[in-house]
Amino acid sequence: MLWDSLKQQTERFFSLSDYLVTQAEAEASIREGVSFRGTNIVILVLAIFIASLGLNTNSTAVIIGAMLISPLMGPIIGLGLAVGIQDFALLRRSGRNLAAAAIFSILASAIYFLISPVAEGHSELLARTSPTIYDVLIGFFGGGAGIVALGSRSKGNVIPGVAIATALMPPLCTVGYGLATLQPHYFFGALYLFLINSVFIGLATFIGVKLMKYQPVKAADPARARRVQKWVYGVATLTLLPSIYLTYNMLRENRFDLNVDHFVDTECRWPDTRVISVSKDWHSSQPSAITLTLVGATMPRDSLTAALASRLGYYHLDGTKISILQGDMADRQLRDGAPANDMLAATQSLLASRQQTIDSLRAEIALRDLASAADLLPEVRVVFPPVRSLAVTRAVFADDNRSEAPSDTVNLALVNVHGHFTAADRRRLAEYLEARLRVAAISVVEVPASDLR
């Protein structure tokens, strides 16, 4: 009883019957969008130029604007409707118009990129060359939303949203870019993405038409309709299979990137050397490679490479080749193409390393500037007769209780005395040595004579 009640409530909640227009009204709207004559073809060409400009300047906002302007979805929805209602005249017209629109779009885009002074492939172009199963799902769900919106009384912002989500224009522009620059990777990758979007928008439209129970045209041939539907499912399956393989490779590459990041964060930590950049070169059919660029203190490259390679298996990076760039090689790498932030970080790290060297050299010079004990001892014994032996040195003082600057450099005078030598005498000796040696502070420490030999 409870189950039946829940089922009825769910059916009422998802029922579309009260919100749909008649089949005739929906068909008229879709058939109108199939045509590519007059204003539609002019708008399409202008939208292609806008999308090409957006891709060329790497502007997402401009690309979205082109998607909203483009009338390209009309023939694709028409294909799905034609298969669903077995209208083969509409099927031919939609297919012909879609092919013409695609050819016009590719040619317009190719012409733009041939005359454009900027020929570099930006991220927005690259994003259209590696379609995955996610693009299949976007096309399918976008097409489903589109046919429901076209069949409903209240369309709202669904159609513009579907145009943005399915992104039909950018792949065609990228195909034109690949054609203009003779780059097959761009051409075929983007063409496959456009095919995915078109096929699965059409498939979702066909399924939506069936679910909304649109009636076939009167002159429909059931046998021919079954053959066409088999072709539709076959094309959809063939379109889907490569995307599954590409998705699998994409997930493997993402996992490789995460493992490399974990490896570098955990294993590549040294006190005087840092990793300035990590180059990840993933391959599906041959060993992948990692190249680390180091700055700071130079380490023995062969032994470091062997040590790091032995740890790769713990991060699921078995078989990965690792290379180290440091010293002059790293400097060339930084000059040739490191981002500005990496260059700044590298400069700061190098400055810190050089400052450590400077501080060390200054300490050595300061030690040499201190007068030798042999010269000082006769002078000191005139003023402080109990002093028998003397050593002057500089030492590093460390204190675990100090959170900031836990170590410091101090000046020490190690003395051996015979007879009465008070704390006041030690203070006066320290003041004498500070004035004589021209140092800010010096500590006098009494030690046995044996410790000064």
C-alpha positions as CSV (number, residue, x, y, z in Angstrom):
1,M,0.0,0.0,0.0
2,L,2.8,2.4,1.0
3,W,4.7,1.5,-2.1
4,D,1.8,2.1,-4.4
5,S,1.2,5.5,-2.8
6,L,4.9,6.5,-3.1
7,K,4.9,5.3,-6.8
8,Q,1.8,7.5,-7.6
9,Q,3.3,10.5,-5.9
10,T,6.6,10.1,-7.9
11,E,4.7,9.7,-11.2
12,R,2.7,12.8,-10.5
13,F,5.8,14.7,-9.5
14,F,7.7,13.8,-12.7
15,S,4.7,13.9,-15.1
16,L,5.1,16.2,-18.1
17,S,1.6,15.9,-19.6
18,D,0.4,19.1,-18.0
19,Y,3.4,21.2,-19.1
20,L,3.9,20.1,-22.7
21,V,2.7,21.8,-25.9
22,T,1.0,19.7,-28.6
23,Q,3.2,17.6,-30.9
24,A,2.2,19.9,-33.8
25,E,3.5,23.0,-32.0
26,A,6.7,21.4,-30.9
27,E,7.3,20.0,-34.4
28,A,6.7,23.4,-36.0
29,S,9.3,25.0,-33.7
30,I,11.9,22.4,-34.4
31,R,11.3,22.3,-38.2
32,E,11.7,26.1,-38.2
33,G,15.2,25.8,-36.6
34,V,16.3,23.2,-39.1
35,S,16.4,25.6,-42.1
36,F,19.7,27.3,-42.9
37,R,18.9,30.1,-45.3
38,G,19.0,33.9,-45.2
39,T,19.5,35.2,-41.7
40,N,20.4,31.9,-40.1
41,I,23.4,31.3,-42.4
42,V,24.6,34.9,-41.9
43,I,24.3,34.5,-38.1
44,L,26.1,31.2,-38.2
45,V,29.1,32.7,-40.1
46,L,29.2,35.7,-37.7
47,A,29.0,33.4,-34.7
48,I,31.9,31.3,-36.1
49,F,34.1,34.4,-36.5
50,I,33.2,35.5,-32.9
51,A,34.0,32.0,-31.6
52,S,37.3,32.0,-33.6
53,L,38.2,35.4,-32.1
54,G,37.5,34.0,-28.6
55,L,39.6,30.9,-29.2
56,N,42.4,33.0,-30.7
57,T,42.5,35.4,-27.7
58,N,41.7,32.7,-25.2
59,S,38.6,34.5,-24.0
60,T,36.0,32.3,-22.4
61,A,33.4,35.1,-22.3
62,V,33.6,35.7,-26.1
63,I,33.3,31.9,-26.8
64,I,30.2,31.7,-24.6
65,G,28.7,34.7,-26.5
66,A,29.3,32.8,-29.8
67,M,27.6,29.7,-28.5
68,L,24.5,31.8,-27.5
69,I,24.3,33.4,-31.0
70,S,24.8,30.2,-33.0
71,P,21.8,28.5,-34.6
72,L,23.7,25.2,-35.0
73,M,21.6,23.1,-32.7
74,G,18.5,23.3,-34.8
75,P,19.5,20.6,-37.4
76,I,20.8,18.3,-34.7
77,I,17.5,18.4,-32.8
78,G,15.8,18.0,-36.2
79,L,17.7,14.8,-36.8
80,G,16.6,13.3,-33.5
81,L,13.0,14.3,-34.1
82,A,13.1,12.9,-37.6
83,V,14.2,9.5,-36.4
84,G,11.7,9.5,-33.6
85,I,8.7,10.3,-35.8
86,Q,10.0,8.4,-38.8
87,D,10.0,11.5,-41.0
88,F,12.7,10.7,-43.5
89,A,12.2,13.8,-45.6
90,L,13.0,15.8,-42.4
91,L,15.9,13.5,-41.7
92,R,17.5,14.2,-45.1
93,R,16.9,18.0,-44.8
94,S,18.4,18.1,-41.3
95,G,21.4,16.0,-42.3
96,R,22.0,18.1,-45.4
97,N,21.7,21.4,-43.4
98,L,23.9,20.2,-40.6
99,A,26.6,19.1,-43.1
100,A,26.4,22.5,-44.9
101,A,26.5,24.4,-41.6
102,A,29.6,22.4,-40.4
103,I,31.4,23.0,-43.7
104,F,30.6,26.7,-43.7
105,S,31.8,27.0,-40.1
106,I,35.1,25.1,-40.7
107,L,35.8,27.2,-43.8
108,A,35.0,30.5,-42.1
109,S,37.2,29.5,-39.1
110,A,40.1,28.4,-41.4
111,I,40.0,31.7,-43.3
112,Y,40.1,33.6,-40.0
113,F,43.1,31.7,-38.7
114,L,44.9,31.9,-42.0
115,I,44.8,35.7,-41.8
116,S,45.2,36.0,-38.0
117,P,48.7,37.1,-36.9
118,V,48.3,35.1,-33.7
119,A,48.8,31.4,-34.5
120,E,49.6,30.0,-31.1
121,G,47.3,27.3,-29.7
122,H,45.9,28.5,-26.3
123,S,44.2,26.4,-23.6
124,E,40.7,27.0,-25.0
125,L,41.8,25.5,-28.3
126,L,43.6,22.6,-26.6
127,A,40.6,21.8,-24.5
128,R,38.7,20.8,-27.7
129,T,41.1,18.2,-28.9
130,S,40.8,15.4,-26.3
131,P,37.1,14.4,-25.9
132,T,36.2,11.9,-23.2
133,I,33.1,10.0,-21.9
134,Y,32.3,13.2,-20.0
135,D,31.7,15.0,-23.3
136,V,29.4,12.2,-24.3
137,L,27.3,12.6,-21.1
138,I,27.3,16.4,-21.5
139,G,25.9,16.0,-25.1
140,F,23.4,13.4,-24.0
141,F,22.0,15.3,-21.0
142,G,22.1,18.6,-22.9
143,G,20.1,17.1,-25.8
144,G,17.6,15.7,-23.3
145,A,17.2,19.1,-21.7
146,G,16.8,20.7,-25.1
147,I,14.0,18.4,-26.4
148,V,12.1,18.7,-23.1
149,A,12.4,22.5,-23.2
150,L,11.3,22.6,-26.9
151,G,8.3,20.5,-26.1
152,S,7.2,22.4,-23.0
153,R,5.2,25.6,-22.6
154,S,7.8,27.3,-20.4
155,K,11.2,27.2,-22.0
156,G,12.9,29.6,-19.7
157,N,16.7,29.7,-20.1
158,V,17.1,26.1,-21.0
159,I,17.9,26.5,-24.7
160,P,20.7,29.1,-24.1
161,G,22.0,26.9,-21.3
162,V,22.1,23.8,-23.5
163,A,23.9,25.8,-26.2
164,I,26.6,26.8,-23.7
165,A,26.9,23.3,-22.1
166,T,27.2,21.3,-25.3
167,A,29.5,23.8,-26.9
168,L,29.0,23.0,-30.6
169,M,30.8,26.1,-32.0
170,P,34.3,25.8,-30.5
171,P,35.1,22.4,-31.8
172,L,34.3,23.5,-35.4
173,C,36.5,26.6,-34.9
174,T,39.3,24.3,-33.6
175,V,38.8,22.1,-36.7
176,G,39.3,25.2,-38.8
177,Y,42.4,26.1,-36.8
178,G,43.9,22.7,-37.4
179,L,43.1,22.9,-41.1
180,A,44.6,26.4,-41.4
181,T,47.8,25.5,-39.5
182,L,48.0,21.9,-40.8
183,Q,47.9,20.4,-37.4
184,P,46.1,17.0,-37.6
185,H,45.9,16.7,-33.8
186,Y,43.7,19.7,-33.6
187,F,41.7,18.8,-36.7
188,F,40.7,15.3,-35.9
189,G,40.4,15.7,-32.1
190,A,38.0,18.7,-32.4
191,L,36.1,17.0,-35.3
192,Y,35.6,13.9,-33.0
193,L,34.3,16.2,-30.2
194,F,31.8,17.8,-32.6
195,L,30.7,14.3,-33.8
196,I,30.2,13.3,-30.1
197,N,28.1,16.3,-29.4
198,S,26.0,16.0,-32.5
199,V,25.3,12.2,-32.2
200,F,24.4,12.3,-28.5
201,I,22.3,15.4,-28.7
202,G,20.4,13.7,-31.5
203,L,20.2,10.4,-29.6
204,A,18.8,12.2,-26.5
205,T,16.3,14.0,-28.7
206,F,15.2,10.7,-30.3
207,I,14.7,9.1,-26.8
208,G,12.9,12.2,-25.6
209,V,10.5,12.1,-28.6
210,K,9.7,8.4,-27.8
211,L,9.2,9.1,-24.1
212,M,6.8,12.0,-24.9
213,K,5.0,9.6,-27.2
214,Y,5.1,11.6,-30.4
215,Q,3.2,9.9,-33.2
216,P,5.0,8.9,-36.4
217,V,4.1,10.6,-39.7
218,K,1.3,9.0,-41.6
219,A,3.4,7.8,-44.5
220,A,6.0,6.2,-42.3
221,D,7.6,2.9,-43.3
222,P,8.0,0.7,-40.1
223,A,10.7,-1.5,-41.7
224,R,12.7,1.4,-42.9
225,A,12.3,3.1,-39.5
226,R,13.7,0.0,-37.7
227,R,16.7,0.0,-40.1
228,V,17.3,3.7,-39.4
229,Q,17.0,3.2,-35.6
230,K,19.6,0.4,-35.8
231,W,21.9,2.7,-37.7
232,V,21.4,5.4,-35.0
233,Y,22.3,3.0,-32.2
234,G,25.3,1.6,-34.2
235,V,26.7,5.1,-34.9
236,A,26.2,6.1,-31.3
237,T,28.0,3.0,-30.1
238,L,30.9,3.5,-32.5
239,T,31.1,7.2,-31.4
240,L,31.1,6.2,-27.8
241,L,33.9,3.5,-27.9
242,P,36.9,5.8,-28.6
243,S,35.8,8.2,-25.9
244,I,35.8,5.4,-23.3
245,Y,39.4,4.7,-24.3
246,L,40.4,8.3,-24.1
247,T,38.7,8.7,-20.7
248,Y,40.7,5.7,-19.4
249,N,43.9,7.3,-20.6
250,M,42.9,10.6,-19.1
251,L,42.2,9.0,-15.7
252,R,45.6,7.2,-15.9
253,E,47.4,10.5,-16.6
254,N,45.6,12.3,-13.8
255,R,46.7,9.5,-11.4
256,F,50.2,9.7,-12.7
257,D,50.3,13.5,-12.1
258,L,49.0,13.0,-8.5
259,N,51.5,10.3,-7.8
260,V,54.4,12.5,-9.1
261,D,53.2,15.4,-7.0
262,H,53.2,13.2,-3.9
263,F,56.6,11.8,-4.8
264,V,58.2,15.2,-5.2
265,D,56.6,16.6,-2.0
266,T,57.8,13.6,0.1
267,E,61.1,12.6,-1.4
268,C,62.6,15.8,-2.9
269,R,63.3,17.8,0.3
270,W,66.9,19.0,0.9
271,P,68.3,21.7,3.2
272,D,70.2,23.7,0.5
273,T,68.4,22.7,-2.7
274,R,64.9,23.0,-3.9
275,V,62.8,21.8,-6.8
276,I,61.9,24.7,-9.0
277,S,59.9,22.8,-11.6
278,V,58.6,19.4,-12.4
279,S,58.1,18.2,-16.0
280,K,55.7,15.3,-16.3
281,D,55.7,13.4,-19.6
282,W,53.1,10.6,-19.4
283,H,52.8,7.9,-22.1
284,S,50.3,5.2,-22.4
285,S,52.4,2.7,-24.3
286,Q,56.0,3.5,-23.3
287,P,57.7,4.5,-20.0
288,S,56.7,7.8,-18.7
289,A,59.3,10.4,-17.6
290,I,59.8,13.0,-14.9
291,T,62.3,15.8,-15.2
292,L,63.2,17.7,-12.0
293,T,64.9,21.1,-12.2
294,L,66.8,22.0,-9.1
295,V,68.4,25.2,-7.8
296,G,70.7,25.8,-4.9
297,A,73.6,23.6,-3.8
298,T,74.6,21.2,-6.5
299,M,74.3,17.5,-5.6
300,P,75.9,14.5,-7.4
301,R,73.5,13.9,-10.2
302,D,74.0,10.2,-10.8
303,S,73.8,9.1,-7.2
304,L,70.8,11.4,-6.6
305,T,69.0,10.0,-9.7
306,A,69.6,6.4,-8.6
307,A,68.4,7.2,-5.1
308,L,65.2,8.8,-6.3
309,A,64.6,6.1,-8.9
310,S,64.7,3.4,-6.2
311,R,61.8,5.2,-4.4
312,L,59.5,5.5,-7.4
313,G,57.8,2.1,-6.8
314,Y,56.5,3.3,-3.5
315,Y,54.4,5.9,-5.3
316,H,53.1,3.5,-8.1
317,L,55.5,5.0,-10.6
318,D,57.3,1.8,-11.5
319,G,59.1,2.0,-14.9
320,T,59.1,5.8,-14.9
321,K,62.3,7.5,-16.0
322,I,63.6,10.3,-13.8
323,S,66.0,13.0,-15.0
324,I,67.8,15.8,-12.9
325,L,68.6,19.3,-14.2
326,Q,70.8,21.4,-12.0
327,G,73.7,23.9,-12.2
328,D,74.2,25.3,-15.7
329,M,71.5,23.0,-17.1
330,A,68.9,24.3,-14.7
331,D,69.9,27.9,-15.4
332,R,69.3,27.3,-19.1
333,Q,66.0,25.6,-18.4
334,L,64.9,28.6,-16.3
335,R,65.9,31.1,-19.0
336,D,64.3,29.2,-21.8
337,G,60.8,28.9,-20.5
338,A,60.1,29.0,-16.8
339,P,57.0,31.0,-15.8
340,A,57.5,34.3,-14.1
341,N,56.5,33.0,-10.7
342,D,59.0,30.1,-11.0
343,M,61.7,32.5,-12.1
344,L,61.0,34.7,-9.0
345,A,61.1,31.7,-6.7
346,A,64.3,30.4,-8.3
347,T,65.9,33.8,-7.9
348,Q,64.9,34.1,-4.3
349,S,66.3,30.6,-3.6
350,L,69.5,31.3,-5.3
351,L,69.9,34.6,-3.4
352,A,69.3,32.8,-0.1
353,S,72.0,30.2,-1.0
354,R,74.5,32.9,-2.0
355,Q,73.7,34.8,1.2
356,Q,74.6,31.7,3.2
357,T,77.9,31.5,1.4
358,I,78.6,35.2,2.0
359,D,77.8,34.8,5.7
360,S,80.2,31.9,5.9
361,L,83.0,33.8,4.2
362,R,82.4,36.8,6.4
363,A,82.8,34.6,9.5
364,E,86.1,33.3,8.2
365,I,87.4,36.8,7.6
366,A,86.3,37.9,11.0
367,L,88.2,35.0,12.6
368,R,91.3,36.0,10.6
369,D,90.8,39.6,11.8
370,L,91.0,38.5,15.4
371,A,94.5,39.0,16.7
372,S,96.4,35.8,17.3
373,A,96.6,34.6,20.9
374,A,100.4,34.8,20.7
375,D,100.2,38.5,20.1
376,L,97.5,39.1,22.7
377,L,98.8,37.1,25.6
378,P,101.7,39.4,26.6
379,E,99.5,42.4,26.6
380,V,96.8,40.7,28.6
381,R,99.2,39.4,31.2
382,V,100.4,43.0,31.9
383,V,96.9,44.0,32.8
384,F,95.7,40.7,34.2
385,P,98.7,38.8,35.7
386,P,96.7,35.6,36.7
387,V,96.1,34.8,33.0
388,R,98.5,32.0,32.0
389,S,97.0,30.9,28.6
390,L,94.6,32.5,26.1
391,A,92.6,31.4,23.1
392,V,90.3,33.6,21.1
393,T,87.7,32.1,18.7
394,R,84.3,32.3,17.2
395,A,81.6,29.6,17.8
396,V,78.0,28.8,16.9
397,F,75.6,28.9,19.9
398,A,72.4,26.9,19.7
399,D,69.4,27.0,22.1
400,D,66.3,24.7,21.7
401,N,64.2,27.1,23.7
402,R,64.4,29.9,21.1
403,S,61.7,29.5,18.5
404,E,63.1,32.1,16.2
405,A,66.8,32.1,15.1
406,P,67.6,29.1,17.3
407,S,71.4,29.5,16.6
408,D,73.8,32.4,16.7
409,T,77.5,33.2,16.4
410,V,79.4,34.3,19.5
411,N,83.0,35.5,20.3
412,L,84.8,33.5,23.0
413,A,87.9,34.1,25.0
414,L,89.1,30.9,26.6
415,V,91.5,31.6,29.5
416,N,93.5,29.5,32.0
417,V,94.2,31.5,35.2
418,H,96.5,30.8,38.1
419,G,95.5,32.4,41.4
420,H,92.7,34.7,42.3
421,F,90.5,35.7,39.3
422,T,87.0,37.0,40.2
423,A,83.8,37.6,38.1
424,A,84.7,41.3,38.1
425,D,88.1,40.4,36.6
426,R,86.4,38.4,33.9
427,R,84.1,41.3,33.0
428,R,87.1,43.7,32.8
429,L,89.0,41.2,30.7
430,A,86.0,41.0,28.3
431,E,85.8,44.8,28.1
432,Y,89.5,45.0,27.4
433,L,89.3,42.3,24.6
434,E,86.2,44.0,23.1
435,A,88.1,47.3,22.8
436,R,91.3,45.6,21.7
437,L,89.7,43.4,19.0
438,R,86.9,45.8,18.0
439,V,84.1,43.3,18.5
440,A,80.7,44.0,19.9
441,A,80.7,41.4,22.6
442,I,83.0,38.7,23.8
443,S,82.5,36.0,26.5
444,V,85.3,35.0,28.8
445,V,85.3,31.4,29.8
446,E,87.8,29.8,32.3
447,V,89.1,26.4,31.2
448,P,91.8,24.1,32.4
449,A,95.2,24.5,30.8
450,S,95.1,21.1,29.2
451,D,92.0,22.2,27.1
452,L,94.1,25.0,25.5
453,R,96.8,22.7,24.2
